[in-house]
């Protein structure tokens, strides 16, 4: 059984948008490029033909991956969840008890995560350690650089896509 992947409605829409673009626009266009290149003669020394074939392989791999993610995604709307306890979609302010500094994280789906911007996957060790906690709970989590001790300062809901800095567009989907 494959693992279910939680995703927001906006994240799911972005997955579908990329899948449709690659399937309906990009792949037919690259197929046409391949056909034009094939008509130029000897395929063994035809760089344009080989480049188009390689692009098609990349597109097919990406389509396979996206289809797999779409099939195993479970759409969860964090705006409809209770955020008095840490849940999918919660934005959490933590106090690092070792350094006495505050950190802020939002728990999201794998494909929506941007760890460098505080958007961490629901599967990350820190996320798993936080789920279900309430304000003022303290906990210890084993991270790659060692154990850290935190206290939950604040739990709130902020829409994930309003926090994202790397939102992909059709220009990013293309294999040019």
C-alpha positions in Angstrom: 0.0 0.0 0.0 1.4 3.4 -0.9 1.6 6.2 1.6 -1.3 8.7 1.6 0.1 12.2 1.0 -1.9 15.1 2.6 -2.2 18.2 0.4 -4.1 21.4 0.5 -6.8 22.1 -2.2 -4.5 24.8 -3.7 -1.6 22.3 -3.7 -3.7 19.7 -5.5 -4.9 22.3 -8.0 -1.2 23.2 -8.7 -0.4 19.5 -9.2 -3.3 19.1 -11.7 -2.3 22.3 -13.5 1.3 21.1 -14.1 0.0 17.6 -15.1 -2.4 19.0 -17.6 0.1 21.5 -19.0 2.7 18.8 -19.6 0.2 16.3 -21.0 -1.9 18.7 -23.2 0.7 21.4 -24.2 4.3 20.5 -23.6 4.3 16.8 -24.7 2.4 17.4 -28.0 4.7 20.3 -28.8 7.9 18.3 -28.2 6.4 15.4 -30.2 6.0 17.8 -33.1 9.6 19.0 -32.7 10.7 15.3 -32.8 8.7 14.6 -36.0 10.1 17.7 -37.7 13.6 16.7 -36.7 13.0 13.1 -37.9 12.1 14.4 -41.3 15.6 15.9 -41.7 17.2 12.6 -42.5 19.7 10.4 -40.7 18.5 10.1 -37.1 21.7 8.6 -35.8 23.5 12.0 -36.2 20.5 14.3 -35.7 21.0 16.3 -32.5 17.5 17.9 -32.6 15.9 14.5 -32.9 17.8 13.1 -29.9 17.2 16.3 -27.9 13.5 16.0 -28.5 13.5 12.3 -27.6 15.4 13.2 -24.3 12.8 15.9 -23.5 10.0 13.4 -24.1 11.6 11.0 -21.6 11.9 13.7 -19.0 8.2 14.8 -19.6 7.0 11.2 -19.3 9.0 10.7 -16.1 7.5 13.9 -14.6 4.0 12.9 -15.8 4.4 9.5 -14.1 5.6 11.1 -10.9 2.8 13.7 -10.9 0.2 11.0 -11.6 1.5 9.0 -8.7 1.3 12.0 -6.4 -2.2 12.8 -7.6 -3.4 9.3 -7.0 -2.1 9.1 -3.4 -2.9 12.6 -2.4 -5.5 13.2 0.2 -7.0 16.7 0.0 -7.2 18.3 3.4 -8.4 21.9 3.8 -6.6 23.3 6.8 -9.0 26.2 7.1 -11.6 23.6 8.2 -9.4 22.0 10.9 -9.2 22.9 14.5 -5.9 24.7 15.3 -6.1 24.7 19.1 -3.9 21.7 18.8 -1.1 21.5 16.2 -2.5 20.0 13.0 -1.9 19.9 9.3 -1.8 23.5 8.1 -1.0 24.9 11.6 1.6 27.7 11.8 3.5 27.2 15.1 5.8 29.6 16.9 8.3 27.6 19.0 10.7 28.6 21.7 14.0 26.8 21.2 14.8 26.1 24.9 18.5 25.6 24.1 19.1 29.0 22.5 16.1 30.9 23.9 15.2 32.0 20.4 11.8 31.7 18.6 11.2 29.8 15.3 8.1 29.6 13.2 7.0 26.7 11.1 3.9 25.7 9.1 3.1 22.0 8.6 2.2 21.2 5.0 2.3 18.5 2.4 5.5 17.2 0.8 5.0 19.0 -2.5 4.1 22.3 -0.8 7.1 22.3 1.6 9.8 25.0 1.5 11.9 24.3 4.5 14.0 27.3 3.9 10.8 29.4 4.3 9.5 27.6 7.4 7.0 25.4 5.4 7.9 21.8 6.6 6.5 18.5 5.4 4.1 16.7 7.6 6.6 13.8 7.5 9.5 15.8 8.8 10.7 14.7 12.3 9.9 18.1 13.8 6.3 18.0 12.3 5.7 14.5 13.7 7.0 15.6 17.1 4.7 18.6 17.1 1.4 17.1 15.9 -1.3 17.1 18.6 0.6 19.5 20.9 -1.1 22.5 22.5 0.3 25.9 23.5 2.8 25.7 26.4 3.6 22.0 25.7 7.3 21.2 25.7 8.9 18.4 23.7 12.2 17.0 22.6 12.8 16.0 19.0 15.8 14.1 17.5 17.0 16.1 14.5 19.9 15.3 12.1 22.1 17.7 14.1 21.1 16.3 17.5 18.3 16.6 20.0 16.5 19.9 20.4 14.0 20.9 23.1 11.1 23.2 22.2 8.1 24.8 23.8 5.0 25.7 21.8 4.4 29.4 22.2 1.6 30.0 19.7 -0.6 28.0 17.3 -2.5 29.7 14.5 -3.8 29.2 11.0 -2.3 31.1 8.1 -3.1 29.9 4.6 -0.1 27.9 3.3 0.0 29.5 -0.1 0.1 33.0 1.4 3.4 31.9 3.0 4.9 30.2 -0.1 7.7 32.0 -1.9 8.3 29.5 -4.7 5.0 29.2 -6.6 5.6 27.5 -9.9 4.0 28.7 -13.1 3.7 27.2 -16.6 7.1 28.7 -17.5 8.6 26.5 -14.7 6.8 23.4 -16.0 8.3 23.5 -19.4 11.3 21.4 -20.5 13.0 24.1 -22.7 
